[in-house]
Amino acid sequence: MSEFDESKAKERFMLLNLVRLAGIALVLVAIAFSQLASNVPAALNIVLGLMGMGIFFFWPRRLASQWKSDDE
């Protein structure tokens, strides 16, 4: 059993939150493009929004599972 490393846990927690914020930011950019910029294609807005949601929901879980397998 390894000793608990608090600094490593803090770094990982911050990274998970930054990934979530990046996903939210991408969704907000897609919304802003759809509302403000009429020359941006609708397909690009949809792709940006879906990518942002995918980042928000799935990347933190994937990172956590990678870290769990690295720790074991």
N, C-alpha and C positions, 0 to 999 in steps of 0.2 A: 504494500500500500504506500503510495507516495504522499508526501506532506502537502497540505493545502497551500497553494500559492495565491495569496490575496491580490497581488499586483496583476498576475496573469488573468484572474477572474474579472478584475476591473477593466482591463483592456478589452477582454472579450465582450463584456457587457456593453461597453461604449461602442465597439464595432457593430454589435447587433443593432443598437439604437441608431447608429449612423446609416446603416443599410436600410432600416425602416424609413428614416427621414428622406433618404434618397428616393425611395419608391414613392413616397407621398409627394415629393417635389416634382417627380416626373409626371405624376397624375395631374398635379396642379398646372404644370406647363402645358399639358395636353388640353386642359380646360381653358386656359388662357388663350392658347392658339385658336381654339374653336370659337371663342367669343370675340377676340380682338383682331386677329389677323385673318382677313377674308381670302388672302392668296395662298394659304396653307391648305393642302388637300385634306379632305375628311379622312381618308385612309391613313394618313400619317398621324392624325390625332387619335384614331382608334388604336393604332399600333403602339403609340407612346403611352396611352392610357393602360392598355393591357400589359405592356412591359412594366410599367410602374406598379400595377397591382401584383404582378408575378414576383417582382423584386420584394415588395412589402410582405407578401404572404409566404413565399417559399424559400427565399435565400437565407433568412435567419435560421430556419429549421435545418437547412442543408449545412450551413456553417456549424451549427451546434452538433449535428451528427458527425461531421468530420472531426471536430475537436474531441468528441467523446471517443471516437475510434483511435485518435492519436494518443489520448491519455491512457488508454488501456494497454 
